[in-house]
Amino acid sequence: MSSSPNSSSSREADVASNRAPSNRATFRDVPVVIEVLLGKGALPVRQLLRLEPGAVLRLDSAAGADLVVRATGVPMALGEVVIIEDSVAARVTHVLTPSGEAVS
């Protein structure tokens, strides 16, 4: 049985095109850690060791400032705090481009 060079490359292209969607579909179900950052602060170790209930930690963000939503440490969106029944959640207000610009 002989095959032309084109038929082999055609089959490889068919296999590659069939494989790509299934690979993407597989990754769509991979869990990703999401963090919502309210702000940052710094404390000397001695103050950190003296933390007790009721202590207030001052953060660098202004009241009402956007939260930063990160996926595996990469900033992906900006948002705001919302309360849903008895839970705290984040509403996405802007999606970030790869360069970090906010898109409404």
ABEGO torsion letter per residue (X at the ends): XBBBAAAAAAAAAAAAAAAAAAAAAAAAABBBBBBBBAEBBBBBAAAAAABBBGBBBBBABBBGBBBBBBBGGBBABBBBBBBBEABBBBBBABBBBAAGBBBX
